[in-house]
Structure formats: C-alpha cells, structure tokens
Amino acid sequence: MSPTRRSWMARVVLAAMGLGLVALTVGGIARLTVSTDYSAFLPEDGQAARDLRDVADSFGGDPIVVLLESDDANGLLAGERLAGLLALEGRLSGLRNVAVAYGPATTLNQTAIQVQNLLATISGRRDGLKEADRADDLARFERRYGALLVQGMPAGLPTLRNDDFVRTVVYDAAGEPRARWRQFVPDAHAVAILVRPRSGLDQAGLKNLVDDVRGVVKDDTTVKPDRTTITGVPVLSANLADQVRSELPLVGGAAVALVAGALILSRWRRNTLQRLVPLVPMLAAVAATLAWFGWRGTPLSLGAVLFLPLMLGIGSYYPVYLAQRGHRRTVVAVAAAAAAAFACLLLSPVQFVQDLGLAMVIGIGVTTGLSTLLYRGGGENPAPTREATALATRRISVTAVAGFAALLGAPAVLGWLALGSVSVETSPETLLSGARGYDDAVTVQDRLGFAGELDVVLEGDDVLSPEALAWLRSSEEEILRTHGDTIQSVVSPGQLLGFLGDHPSQSQIDAAMRLLPAYVTGAAVTVSQDRAVIALGADLDDLATQQETIASLRSMTASPPDGFDVRIAGIPVLAAEGYDVLVRDRHWSNLAGIAAAGLVLAACLRRRRDAARAVSAALLATGWGLLAATLLGVALNPITIALGSLTAAVGCEFAVMLSEARRSGDRSLARSVIVAAAVSAAGYSALSVSHLDLLRQFSATLVAAVGLALVAGYAVSLTVPRSTRGTSQTTSRPQLAGVR
C-alpha cells in the first residue's frame, strides 16, 4: 500500500472516530436528566434520611398544599361551595400517584357521619334497653349520653348542608378556627387541602402530579375561590427542576461569553482568534463530562448548573499555561492537584456537592489532556543553567521571612480559629430561596403557621390497641401542651378516633376503623396497623430552636408501651442531622482539599518547596476568606463550607506558577497567571445571572476565592529568589503582545 493511500485511510479512520465521539457526546447529553429533590441538598445516608423514606413509604411524601382564599368570611365552608370543596378533595384524592388527600370538607363530612352513627347507636342502644325493660341500665345509659345529646342539639342536624353545624364544629365562640382545625382552616377566609404524593416518585412523576393537581383545581367550577395558591416541597422541587433546565443554557451562555470576552480583552496573544483557542478544550471538556453523566443514567443534581461556569473558569488555566512553552510538567502537576482538591468534594454527605466534585475531576482531566494535545509543541522545562543555579542558592533574610509570615498569617489564623463559630445553613427552605414559587411557599407558611412537618412514628404489632392508642393520645397532648406556640397537630390516630371517648375498648376501635374510609385512616395508620403517625406542623425557622424541639420530642416519646418502637422523622430532622454532619466535618472538609493538592504537588514537582508554598497559599487564602465570612456575618452552606477545597484548586496552582515565573524570570508566565485569574473570575461571575440565591452566593464566594488565592500565591512566591536574567529558560516560546 502506498504512503499516500495509508495517509488517506488514517485520516478516514480518525474522522470516523471523531464522528463517533461526537455522536456519543450528543447522545449522552440528550439522555441527561436533572433532579432537584430535597434529598440532593441534605445527607441521604443517615438515619434521619432512612426514617423519612420509611414514613413516605407508609403515609406518602411531603404534601402539596392547595390554599383557597375567599373575600367572604366563612364563605368557603358554607352552602354549595362546601359541597364543591368536598367534591374537589375527592377528585384530588383519586389522582394517580396520590397516597392520600385530606382537607376541611373531608374531615367535616367524616365528623358528620361519625356524629350521625353515634346518635343512631345511642338511640338504638337506648331503645334496646327500654324494650328489654332494663330500667337501671337505661338510667345509667341516659346519664352517660344524655348530656352529649343535649350539647349537640343546638348545632342542629349533623350534615354539611347545615351551616350551623359546620360553624359549631369548626369555629369557636369568637369566630376563630378551633385549634384542631388550624391546619385546614388557618382563618375565616382560607382553607387548605393537603395532597400527599405516593412514595418513590421520580422527578418526572412528581412534576406530572403537580401539573395534575393544578389542572384539577383550575378546572373546578363549584368552589370559586378568589385566590388560589399551590405550593409545598413537591411543588418547589418541580419548579426548581424547570428553573434549572431553563437557567442551564442561560448560565452556560453567560459563562462562555464572559470567558471569551476576558480572553479577548486580556490581549494575551497578538491574534484575536488565538486568544479564543482555550475555549475549544474547555467546551469539549464540558460536553464530554455532561455526556458521561447522561450515559451513566443517574440524574444530575443542582451541580449541573454549578459545573458549567466553574469548569469554564478553572479550565481556562491549563491551555493558557501550556501556551507558554517549557512548563508542561508544572502545568500537568497543578492540574492534577486541582483535580485532587475537587475530588475531596466526593466526601461530602450532600449529593449535589458530590456531583460537582466528580464533574470537576472529569472536566479538569479532559481539559488538560486536550490542551496538551493542542499545544503539543511545548517542551519540558530544561535543566537550570549554572547562572540560574547560582541565583537559586541565594537566601532571603530569615527575619524578613518571619515578619512577612506573621503579617500575612495572623489574619489567616484568626479565620481558621473562627471556622468553628461561622454559622452553617442547611435548611432546604432557605437554600431554595429564589426558586420559582418560593414566595408562595413563604406566604402559605405564614398563613398556616408552619413550614415543615415533624412525624412521631409508632411501630409495633397493633398500634391501635387500647394501650397504644392511649399512648399516642397522651403523647400528642403533651407535645401540644409544651410546644403549642410552634407546633400544631395535622393528623393523628387520636384525632381520627377522638369520638370514641377517653378509654375505648378494642371492639370499639375496630368498629370505628371499619366505619372510616381507608383514604381517611391511611393518613395516620397503615392498613396492617403496624405503624401509626402523629403528623405535626412545625414553625421552626431558627436552627437552635429546631434542634431543641426535636430533642424535646424525643425525650417526651422515649417510653412507648412494651413491644413498640418510636422515632421522630421529617425534613426538619434531616436538616438538623445535616447540620450536625457538616459542622462536625467542617475542619476536615476544608483541610482535605488542601492536603490532597499538596501531596500531589509534592509527588509531581521537582521542587518540593513549591508544594509547601502552594499549601501555604491555600491556607492563607482560605483563612482570609473564613475571617471575612465571620466579620460580614455570611453563613456557609453545603458548598461553601468546603471553602478550603475550592480555594486549594486555584490557590495552589497560582502559587506554583508564580513561583516558577519568579524563579525563571519568565514575565509571560507570570502574566498568564493574571490572565487565568481574570478569565476564571469572569466565568464564575456567570452564576450571578441565576435567580437562585444559593448560586449567586456561590458565585461571589468563587470570585472572592480567586482574588484571595492570587494575592496569597503572589505573596508566597516572593520567598523565591528572583531571576533578573532569562538564561535559565532557553526553550523558545511564542511572543505575547506587549512583552519584549
């Protein structure tokens, strides 16, 4: 075969391979899905997460809240509108993937049925005693139930069409909703319906259910509320998924535009097109990484939005550095160190932080590999010349170094010491600030008087035995008596079976459970009666109060009946556990990335002292950042709490590259560090276009980290003896604009 033919065939093979890679990349990105479930923001492997999943399996997930408002007082609980509300609740409970739905009309209807059956039972029992001529038993019976009949008569017939009955049951003498009705009737102008999704729904199923609920409410023509608000954790999750998908191209486009603009304005190469060449490996790395997540088949969390600008920012370093010939080994070493720092994010208990760390490791590897091929003409650093060796042996005054270290190190030490006192935010509601529908959630939260749900779960062979039911009732009463200012009952076995009196027998309990429909009892008791729940609405915005309340509930419920187990579950419990995990590991999560980057540099660099300088720069920059956060009162979140790992990814390489530039007298390399810092800051700032407060805060943190890392890197590089001649670097390299 002729050389020409072999060359042609090689080109065909390479072209086919290239097209195959492009097809794989496009196919992977097409398969990419985004998950924004609350579990992505919180640890998912702890006991609290397992308890929450178990409760969801038995009673459904966190509810979708439908708040209906009327300008007329009591307007929604009277006449035809009340009948329409009952029908609406029935249609919502019949939706596919709904575990249970309950609201004021359903509860009122069951109350009316219970009263009717109770009156019929009393009447039948009385007639039976009278016919049997059992005068003494009849007298005792009338003394016991006569007062009940007299008390109930002013309300009239127990039916939903009797407005007097409804008002008597729901409202007190002052016209305010009774305490047990506040979860459904927050005031005289509003009612709430709670729709619990079936457990195990994926993001698409949850979104479809939210859309179905909205459709049913919109199509209703009988209730005619003046205002309707649909919210809750499932709604926020579905909204956030839509928002992430819509903001992904916006943030990505902004990052590309800002990075491209920074590359052009930096004038780091004479030709404008040459200045934009680093975008090629960066964009290819982004596409390849997203494709890998797509082919993996697992949904990508919020880390997808974070990854784009972060990769475009930090990915600009390596092509810019590699464009300066003679430093390839150093560039590969700092890239490996950055990847090691980001790999430490995989140790986070939070899913979207893990996704971000994994994506960055893959992206840095692909960018560095492609950049090395793109600038493959670059060579290794030559051996130092005699003159350079002589310069390198000169030492800076020990006194000057000590004073310099004290000046820079003091505030950094204060920052590291303050890390233990910096506040940490783990509340999903706060982390979701800025999401679509967040304001609606806050409004409904204020209206209903609770933001989250705490569940007291009792497990055993028969949770409706007289002994277990008595414990459930007494525990609920004690909780409400102690924490009534921040907690209210939503649903419980004690509520459902309250009409049975204080000490019902097993036969009475069994008869009542047969009487009540499954969609009502299913909100508090499983079909097999091996698990019961006291669902409590909790208004616990302050984390300290939240932890104290959870501890108090555990103390109150610590002694269930023999043979039964009890646990406290709910998103507030998961948030509290997440806080404990993050706070406990805060020092480790910051030091791990710095240590990993330092070890990689020590293994890969010729000069171990540069690795020490890199670690020092990362420690300084992180300490300064923590001190600034403390002084400004900025709370850390699950991402920024690992500030050390984030700063190490940039601080270490700035220190190494600036030290190399100072040692060799390479002005173009020093300038490339400044260019890389400016480009990365531009890329990170793209996150500020997001409406999510979490992402905007992360953007500001990253830009600040770049600035601090650059200052720290320059500071530690001053400890390197400076070369005033260029003889230590003999390999030719491209001339930069403005550099002679």
QUIMO-V998168 format. One record per helix or strand of 2 or more residues. SS is the DSSP state (H for helix, E for strand). FROM is the first residue (numbers start at 0). TO is the last residue. If there is no record, write none. Layout:
ss: (SS & SS)
from: (FROM & FROM)
to: (TO & TO)
//
This chain:
ss: (H & H & H & E & H & H & E & H & H & H & H & E & H & E & H & H & H & H & H & H & H & H & H & H & H & E & H & E & H & H & H & H & E & H & E & H & H & H & H & H & H)
from: (2 & 37 & 46 & 62 & 74 & 78 & 97 & 103 & 134 & 162 & 178 & 189 & 202 & 226 & 232 & 271 & 277 & 302 & 315 & 327 & 350 & 385 & 397 & 427 & 437 & 451 & 465 & 486 & 492 & 497 & 505 & 517 & 530 & 542 & 564 & 570 & 585 & 607 & 639 & 666 & 692)
to: (29 & 40 & 58 & 68 & 76 & 92 & 101 & 130 & 152 & 169 & 180 & 196 & 218 & 230 & 265 & 274 & 295 & 313 & 321 & 346 & 373 & 391 & 420 & 430 & 447 & 458 & 482 & 490 & 495 & 499 & 514 & 520 & 537 & 555 & 568 & 583 & 603 & 631 & 663 & 688 & 716)
//
